[in-house]
Amino acid sequence: MAIPLKDIAERLGAQVVGEASILIEGVAPLDEAKPGEISFISNPKYEKKVAFTQASVLITQKVFENVSKTFLIVKDPYFSFAQLLAFFYPPKRMPVGVHHKAYVEENVTLGEAVSIGPNATIEAGVVIGNRVQIGAGVFIGAGSRIGADSLVYPNVSIREGVEIGERVIIHCGAVIGSDGFGFAFHQGKYHKIPQVGSVVIADDVEIGANVTIDRGALGKTELGRGTKLDNQVHVGHNVKVGSDTILVAQVGISGSVTIGNHVTLAGQVGVVGHLSIGDNVVAAAKTGVSKDVADGEMISGFPHFSHKQWLKSQVVFQHLPALKTHLKSLSGEVAQLKKELEALKKKKGTSL
């Protein structure tokens, strides 16, 4: 498929600097692009590659002098690149209808143009909205609801009573609504507390592969609109996550934590239970969040503290062996000075 650059510019709302009649056949990274393809640059550290790329067109914020390319000038090259990918490579849809090997109970409500793959199991009372796609081997428990235009990839388990909004994407192996980790210790044994709460996922959420989201004993575990979970994230029972928050790979959130809007928890961040994390917080990778975090803070370390202080601490940490050696040497010198001082005192005492 070859598309005139002027059509792409209109779609992206971009300004063409160069030849608008170029035919574009595909999208590629800077160092892999060939003539007839379009690429982008948004990170300044890759600007040195501009002079060597074979791409015919570059999506950028500025024109690069002494580079004989055609440019598409936009405010946000990365976002424009994402839009362009969706245009060139539209998502494939499953065949509409219920596969003959799927099991769907009679009192299930299916919207228009729903797709259900082989070996899927849909239990009683489930409501599935228009154009929802359910992959092979998916389990959806009794009374759950899935909003319009959502996509559930193969082998996802959605337990009973879960509510999922519109345009939600759930990747392979995710388990939504599993029992929260609740046990009562009595007379030397742990006794299971029934987990009868639910999970509520708002519109435009994306859930990565092998994510686990627990239901609570009572109440709801909630993910806000537009929040994105990377692979292998765990969300404990009764956690409340705000809108447009990012939880990166292997984040673990203990029960009853409240997380605000526009928060970023980087890879392998762990959060102690019953805490509150404010809006616009950033926790660097491997941070152990052990107490409440106010709005707008950037934190690192375990137990966590200010990211700026953590960076300074890391500089000191690298010099600890040398500092230890130096301290040992100073301690020896101080001990020697004390001996000499005592000897001097004794000598003065005898002279008197």
PATORBA-706401 format. One record per atom (N, C-alpha, C): residue in three letters; x, y, z. Coordinates in steps of 0.05 Angstrom, whole numbers, plus 5000, padded with zeros to 4 digits. Example, Ala and Ser with C-alpha at 12.3 -4.5 7.8 and 13.67 -1.06 7.14 Angstrom:
BEGIN
ALA526448865156
ALA524649105156
ALA526449345156
SER525749555142
SER527349795143
SER525850015157
! end
This chain:
BEGIN
MET501749765000
MET500050005000
MET501850255000
ALA501650414979
ALA503150664977
ALA501250894981
ILE501951084999
ILE500251305005
ILE501751565000
PRO500551754986
PRO501852014981
PRO502352155008
LEU504752275010
LEU505452415035
LEU503452635042
LYS502352765023
LYS500452985029
LYS498052875044
ASP497152625037
ASP494952505052
ASP495652445080
ILE498152355084
ILE499052295111
ILE499252555127
ALA500252765115
ALA500453025128
ALA497753125137
GLU495753095120
GLU493053185127
GLU491953025151
ARG492552765151
ARG491552585172
ARG492852665199
LEU495452735198
LEU496952795223
LEU496753095230
GLY495653255212
GLY495753545217
GLY498553655216
ALA500253555198
ALA503053625197
ALA503653815174
GLN505853955177
GLN506954125156
GLN509053985140
VAL508853975114
VAL510753845097
VAL512954055089
VAL515453975094
VAL517654135085
VAL519253965066
GLY518854005040
GLY520053835019
GLY518053754999
GLU518253504989
GLU516553414967
GLU514053264977
ALA511753394974
ALA509253284985
ALA508153054969
SER509153014944
SER508052814927
SER509352534931
ILE511352514949
ILE512652254953
ILE510652044962
LEU510951804951
LEU509251584959
LEU510651424981
ILE509151385003
ILE510151255027
ILE509050965027
GLU510850775030
GLU510050495029
GLU510150355057
GLY511350485076
GLY511450365103
GLY512850545123
VAL512950435148
VAL514050575170
VAL516350405182
ALA518550535190
ALA520850375200
ALA522550555219
PRO524250425236
PRO526050575253
PRO528150715236
LEU529450915247
LEU531451075233
LEU533550905220
ASP534750715234
ASP536950565223
ASP536150325207
GLU533550275204
GLU532650055187
GLU531050145163
ALA530250395162
ALA528450495141
ALA529850495114
LYS528250445094
LYS529150445066
LYS527750665050
PRO528750725027
PRO527450935010
PRO524450855006
GLY522751055008
GLY519851005006
GLY518550955033
GLU520150955054
GLU519050925081
GLU519351175097
ILE517751195119
ILE517751435136
ILE518651345164
SER520251515177
SER521151465204
SER520651715221
PHE521551705246
PHE521051935264
PHE523451965282
ILE523652205294
ILE525752255314
ILE524552445335
SER524552345360
SER523452505383
SER525552535405
ASN527552355406
ASN529552365427
ASN532152495415
PRO533052715428
PRO535452845417
PRO537952675414
LYS538152465430
LYS540552295428
LYS540752135402
TYR538552125388
TYR538551985362
TYR538852175338
GLU539252425343
GLU539352615321
GLU541752565303
LYS543852455314
LYS546252405298
LYS545752195276
LYS543652035279
LYS542951835259
LYS541451955235
VAL540552195238
VAL538952315217
VAL540452335190
ALA543052395192
ALA544652425168
ALA545052165153
PHE544651935167
PHE545251675155
PHE542851505148
THR540451595157
THR538051435151
THR537351435122
GLN536251205112
GLN535351185084
GLN532451265081
ALA531051325103
ALA528251395102
ALA527851635083
SER525651635068
SER525051855050
SER523852095065
VAL522552035087
VAL521152255102
VAL521652215132
LEU522052435146
LEU522352425175
LEU520252595189
ILE519052475210
ILE517152615227
ILE518752735249
THR518853005251
THR520453145271
THR519053395280
GLN520353525300
GLN519453785309
GLN520754015294
LYS522953955279
LYS524454165266
LYS525754055241
VAL526654235223
VAL528154155199
VAL531054135207
PHE532353925198
PHE535253895202
PHE536754005178
GLU538454205184
GLU539954335163
GLU541954135151
ASN542554175125
ASN544554015111
ASN543753715109
VAL541153655112
VAL540153385109
VAL538053385087
SER538653235065
SER536853245042
SER534653045045
LYS532753115062
LYS530352955067
LYS527853135066
THR525653005063
THR523053145066
THR522253105095
PHE521153315107
PHE520453305136
PHE517453355139
LEU516353205159
LEU513653265168
LEU513953385196
ILE513253635199
ILE513653785223
ILE511053765240
VAL511453655265
VAL509153625283
VAL510053705311
LYS508153735329
LYS508753805357
LYS509853565373
ASP508753335367
ASP509453095383
ASP510052865363
PRO512652835355
PRO513352625335
PRO512652345344
TYR512952285369
TYR512452005378
TYR509451935376
PHE507752125384
PHE504852075382
PHE504052055353
SER505152225336
SER504552215307
SER505451955295
PHE507751855304
PHE508751595295
PHE506751375303
ALA505751385327
ALA503751185336
ALA501251195319
GLN500351435313
GLN497951465296
GLN498451345268
LEU500851395258
LEU501551295231
LEU501750985230
LEU502850865251
LEU502950575253
LEU500150455252
ALA498250575267
ALA495550475267
ALA494250505240
PHE495050705224
PHE493950755198
PHE495050545178
PHE497650485179
PHE498850295161
PHE498250005168
TYR498049955194
TYR497649685204
TYR495149675222
PRO492849695211
PRO490349685227
PRO490149415241
PRO489149415265
PRO488849165280
PRO487048965266
LYS487848705267
LYS486248495255
LYS484048415275
ARG481648375264
ARG479448295280
ARG478947995277
MET477947875299
MET477147595298
MET474547575282
PRO473947335270
PRO471447305256
PRO469047355275
VAL467147495265
VAL464747545282
VAL463147295286
GLY462147255310
GLY460547025316
GLY461746855338
VAL460246645347
VAL461146465368
VAL462246215355
HIS464746155361
HIS466045915350
HIS464545665360
HIS464345465342
HIS462745225349
HIS463945065372
LYS466545115379
LYS467744975402
LYS467645145427
ALA466445375426
ALA466145535451
ALA463745445467
TYR463745485493
TYR461545415510
TYR460345675521
VAL457845735513
VAL456545975522
VAL453845895533
GLU453345955559
GLU450845885571
GLU448546045559
GLU446145945562
GLU443846055548
GLU443146345557
ASN443446405582
ASN442646675592
ASN444946875592
VAL446546855571
VAL448747055567
VAL447747265547
THR448347515552
THR447547735534
THR449847815517
LEU449547785490
LEU451647855471
LEU450848095455
GLY452548295453
GLY451948525436
GLY452348465406
GLU452348675390
GLU452648645361
GLU455548595354
ALA455948435333
ALA458648375322
ALA460648285342
VAL459748115361
VAL461548005381
VAL463047765369
SER465547725377
SER467147495368
SER468047335393
ILE467447075392
ILE468246895414
ILE469746655402
GLY472246615410
GLY474046415399
GLY473546135410
PRO475045945399
PRO474745665407
PRO475545625436
ASN474045435449
ASN474645355476
ASN474245575497
ALA473045795490
ALA472245995509
ALA469845895525
THR469745975551
THR467545905568
THR466246155579
ILE463646185574
ILE462246425583
ILE459946335601
GLU460146395627
GLU458146295646
GLU455646465647
ALA453746375663
ALA451146495664
ALA451246795673
GLY449446955661
GLY449147225669
GLY451247415659
VAL453047325643
VAL455147505632
VAL453847685611
VAL454747935610
VAL453848135590
VAL456348225575
ILE456248195549
ILE458448265531
ILE457548475511
GLY458948705511
GLY458048935494
GLY458648895465
ASN457849095449
ASN458249085420
ASN461149075412
ARG461748905392
ARG464348885379
ARG466548785398
VAL465848675420
VAL467848555438
VAL469048305425
GLN471648265429
GLN473048025419
GLN474047865442
ILE473247615443
ILE474047425464
ILE475747205451
GLY478347185459
GLY480146995447
GLY479746715456
ALA481346535444
ALA481146245449
ALA481846195478
GLY480346015491
GLY480945915517
GLY480346115540
VAL478946335534
VAL478246525555
VAL476046425573
PHE476246475599
PHE474146405617
PHE472946665628
ILE470246685627
ILE468946925639
ILE466846815658
GLY467146885684
GLY465446785705
GLY462746915706
ALA460946785720
ALA458146865722
ALA457847155731
GLY456047295717
GLY455347565724
GLY457347785717
SER459447715703
SER461347925695
SER460348075671
ARG461448315668
ARG460648495646
ARG463048605631
ILE462948615605
ILE465148715589
ILE464048925569
GLY465149165570
GLY464149385554
GLY464849365524
ALA463649535508
ALA463949535479
ALA466849575471
ASP467549445449
ASP470049475435
ASP472449385452
SER472049225472
SER474249115488
SER475348875474
LEU477848815480
LEU479348585468
LEU480548415490
VAL479748165491
VAL480847975511
VAL482447765496
TYR485047765500
TYR486747575485
TYR486547295497
PRO487547095483
PRO487246815492
PRO488146755521
ASN486746565533
ASN487546455559
ASN487446655582
VAL485746845580
VAL485247035602
VAL483046905619
SER483246945646
SER481246855664
SER479947095678
ILE477347135674
ILE475847345687
ILE473847215705
ARG474347245731
ARG472647105750
ARG469847235752
GLU468147125768
GLU465347205771
GLU465147495782
GLY463147635772
GLY462447895783
GLY464348125776
VAL466048085756
VAL467948295748
VAL466648485728
GLU467248745731
GLU466148955713
GLU468449075697
ILE468249055671
ILE470349155653
ILE469149365634
GLY470349595631
GLY469349815615
GLY469649775585
GLU469449995571
GLU469649995542
GLU472550035533
ARG473149915510
ARG475749935497
ARG478049845516
VAL477449655532
VAL479549535550
VAL480949315535
ILE483649295538
ILE485249085526
ILE486448925548
ILE486048655547
ILE487148475567
ILE488848265553
HIS491448255559
HIS493248075545
HIS493347795557
CYS494547615542
CYS494547325548
CYS495347265577
GLY493947085589
GLY494746975615
GLY493947145639
ALA492747375635
ALA491947545658
ALA489647405673
VAL489647455699
VAL487547345717
VAL486247575732
ILE483747625726
ILE482347855738
ILE480247755757
GLY480447835782
GLY478447765802
GLY479147515818
SER481647435819
SER482447215836
SER482147295865
ASP482147095883
ASP481747155911
ASP483947325922
GLY483247525939
GLY485247675953
GLY486647495974
PHE488947585982
PHE490647426001
PHE489747496029
GLY487447366037
GLY486347426063
GLY485947186080
PHE487347186104
PHE487146956122
PHE487147056151
ALA485546916167
ALA485446986196
ALA487046776211
PHE488946866227
PHE490646686243
PHE489246626269
HIS488546376274
HIS487046306298
HIS487946026308
GLN488746026333
GLN489645776346
GLN491745626330
GLY493745796321
GLY496045676308
GLY495745606279
LYS493445676267
LYS492945606239
LYS491845856224
TYR492345856197
TYR491146056180
TYR488545956168
HIS486446116171
HIS483846046162
HIS483046246140
LYS482146136117
LYS481446306094
LYS479146486100
ILE479346746092
ILE477146926094
ILE475746936066
PRO473246876065
PRO471846886039
PRO472247156025
GLN472947145999
GLN473347385983
GLN470947425965
VAL469147595974
VAL466547625960
VAL466247905947
GLY468448055947
GLY468348315933
GLY468548285903
SER469248505889
SER469348495860
SER471648665850
VAL472048655824
VAL474048825810
VAL472548995790
VAL473149255789
VAL471949445770
VAL474149575754
ILE474049545728
ILE476149655710
ILE474749855692
ALA475650105692
ALA474450325677
ALA475150305647
ASP474150495632
ASP474650505603
ASP477550555596
ASP478450445573
ASP481050505561
ASP483350415578
VAL482950215595
VAL485150095610
VAL486449875593
GLU489049845596
GLU490449615583
GLU491949455604
ILE491549195603
ILE492649015623
ILE494548815609
GLY497048805618
GLY499048645605
GLY498848355610
ALA500648195598
ALA500647905600
ALA501247825629
ASN499847615638
ASN500347495664
ASN500147695688
VAL498447895684
VAL497748065706
VAL495747925724
THR495847975750
THR493847875769
THR492648105785
ILE490048115785
ILE488548325799
ILE486548185818
ASP486948225844
ASP485348075864
ASP482748225871
ARG480748065878
ARG478348185890
ARG478748195920
GLY477148355934
GLY477348375963
GLY475348195977
ALA475748176004
ALA473748036019
ALA471048176017
LEU471048446018
LEU468748616013
LEU469648845997
GLY467748985984
GLY468449225968
GLY469749155942
LYS471049365930
LYS472049335902
LYS475049395900
THR476249255882
THR478949335872
THR478349485846
GLU479549725843
GLU478849895820
GLU481250005805
LEU481050005779
LEU483050125761
LEU481650355746
GLY482750605748
GLY481550835735
GLY481850845705
ARG480451025693
ARG480351055664
ARG483251115653
GLY483850965632
GLY486351015617
GLY488850915631
THR488550775653
THR490950665667
THR492050435651
LYS494750405651
LYS496150195636
LYS497850025655
LEU497549755653
LEU499149575669
LEU500949405650
ASP503449405655
ASP505349245640
ASP505148955648
ASN506748785636
ASN506648495642
ASN507448435671
GLN506248225682
GLN507048115708
GLN506748315731
VAL504848485729
VAL504148665752
VAL502148525770
HIS502348565796
HIS500348455815
HIS499048685830
VAL496348685829
VAL494748885844
VAL493148735865
GLY493748805890
GLY492448665913
GLY489548745917
HIS488248615936
HIS485448655942
HIS484848945951
ASN482649055941
ASN481549315950
ASN483449545943
VAL485249505925
VAL486949725915
VAL485249915898
LYS485750175900
LYS484450375883
LYS486550525867
VAL486550495841
VAL488450625824
VAL487050835807
GLY488151085806
GLY486851305792
GLY487051285762
SER486551505748
SER486551515719
SER489351565708
ASP489851455684
ASP492251515669
ASP494751465685
THR494751255700
THR497051165716
THR498450935702
ILE501050925705
ILE502750715692
ILE503950535714
LEU503550275712
LEU504750085730
LEU506549905712
VAL509149935715
VAL511049805697
VAL511649515707
ALA513049355691
ALA513349075696
ALA514149005724
GLN512748795735
GLN513448675761
GLN512848855784
VAL511349065781
VAL510449225803
VAL508649045821
GLY508949075847
GLY507248925865
GLY505949115885
ILE503249115886
ILE501749295904
ILE500249135924
SER500849175950
SER499449035971
SER496649145974
GLY495049005991
GLY492249065993
GLY491649336005
SER489349445996
SER488149696007
SER489849936003
VAL491449945982
VAL493050175975
VAL491350355957
THR491650615960
THR490350815943
THR492550965927
ILE492250955900
ILE494151085882
ILE492751295866
GLY493851535863
GLY492551755850
GLY492651745820
ASN492251975807
ASN492252005778
ASN495052075768
HIS495651985744
HIS498152055730
HIS500551975747
VAL500451745759
VAL502651635775
VAL504251445757
THR506851435761
THR508551235748
THR510051075769
LEU509550815770
LEU511150635786
LEU512850475767
ALA515450515768
ALA517250385749
ALA517650095757
GLY519249945741
GLY519549665744
GLY520349565772
GLN518949365781
GLN519449225807
GLN519049405831
VAL517549615829
VAL516749765852
VAL514949605870
GLY515349605896
GLY513649465915
GLY512349665933
VAL509749625939
VAL508249815956
VAL507049665980
VAL507749756004
VAL506649646029
VAL503649706030
GLY502149526043
GLY499249556044
GLY498249796060
HIS495849876053
HIS494350096067
HIS495650366065
LEU497150416044
LEU498450676040
LEU496850846020
SER497551106019
SER496351286000
SER498651415984
ILE498451395957
ILE500351525939
ILE498851735923
GLY499851985925
GLY498352215913
GLY498552225883
ASP497452435871
ASP497452475842
ASP500352555833
ASN500952485808
ASN503352565794
ASN505952475809
VAL505752255823
VAL508152145836
VAL509651975817
VAL512351975819
VAL514051795803
VAL515851635823
ALA515651375821
ALA517451205837
ALA519351065819
ALA521951105823
ALA523950985806
ALA524050685810
ALA525350545791
ALA525450245791
ALA526450145818
LYS525249925827
LYS525949775852
LYS525449935877
THR523950155876
THR523350305900
THR521450135918
GLY522050155944
GLY520250025964
GLY518650245978
VAL516150275970
VAL514450485982
VAL513350396009
SER514350516030
SER513750426057
SER512050616074
LYS511350846063
LYS509651036077
LYS508251206056
ASP506351366065
ASP504751526047
ASP506551716031
VAL505751776006
VAL507251945988
VAL505452185979
ALA506352425983
ALA504852665976
ALA504852705946
ASP502952875936
ASP502752945908
ASP505453045897
GLY506052955873
GLY508253065858
GLY511052985866
GLU511252805885
GLU513952725894
GLU515252525875
MET517952535873
MET519452335858
MET521152185879
ILE520851925880
ILE522151775902
ILE523751545891
SER525651445908
SER527351215902
SER528151075927
GLY529350845925
GLY530550705947
GLY528650545964
PHE529850395984
PHE528250246003
PHE529450266030
PRO528050366050
PRO525350496047
PRO525650756031
HIS523550836018
HIS523751045998
HIS524351316011
PHE525751485995
PHE526151766002
PHE526551925976
SER527052185978
SER527152355955
SER529152245934
HIS528352255909
HIS530052155887
HIS532652315886
LYS532552575890
LYS534952735889
LYS536952655911
GLN535852605935
GLN537552515957
GLN538652235951
TRP536952065939
TRP537851795932
TRP540251805912
LEU540051975892
LEU542252005873
LEU544852085887
LYS544652285905
LYS547052365920
LYS548052135937
SER546251985949
SER547151755966
SER548551545949
GLN547651505925
GLN548951305907
GLN551851385901
VAL552351645898
VAL555051745893
VAL556851675917
VAL555751725941
VAL557251665965
VAL557751365968
PHE555651215962
PHE555750925965
PHE558050795949
GLN558550905925
GLN560650795908
GLN563450835921
HIS563651035938
HIS566251105950
HIS566550985979
LEU564650825988
LEU564750726015
LEU567350566020
PRO568250386002
PRO570750236008
PRO573050416013
ALA573350625996
ALA575550815999
ALA575250976025
LEU572651056031
LEU572151206055
LEU572751036080
LYS572150776079
LYS572750596101
LYS575750576106
THR577250546084
THR580150536087
THR581250796098
HIS580151016088
HIS581051286098
HIS580351316127
LEU577951236135
LEU577051266163
LEU578851096181
LYS579450846172
LYS581250676188
LYS583950806192
SER584950926171
SER587551066173
SER587351306192
LEU585251456190
LEU584851686208
LEU584651596237
SER583151366241
SER582851266268
SER585551186280
GLY587251066263
GLY589951006272
GLY591551246279
GLU591351456263
GLU592851706268
GLU591851836294
VAL589151836298
VAL588051956322
VAL588951796347
ALA588951526345
ALA589951366367
ALA592851426374
GLN594451456353
GLN597351526357
GLN597651796370
LEU596151996361
LEU596152266373
LEU595352256402
LYS593352096409
LYS592552076437
LYS594751966454
LYS596151756444
LYS598451646458
LYS600551856463
GLU601152006442
GLU603252206444
GLU602452426463
LEU599852496463
LEU598852706481
LEU598952606510
GLU598252356515
GLU598452246542
GLU601352236552
ALA603052166533
ALA605952156541
ALA606952426547
LEU606052626532
LEU606852906537
LEU605853006564
LYS603352926571
LYS602253006597
LYS603752886620
LYS604452626617
LYS606052496638
LYS608752626641
LYS610052696618
LYS612652816620
LYS612553086634
LYS610553246628
LYS610253506641
LYS609653466671
GLY608053256677
GLY607453206705
GLY609853146721
THR611752986711
THR614152906726
THR616053146729
SER616053326708
SER617853546710
SER617053746731
LEU614353746738
LEU613453926759
LEU614253816787
! end
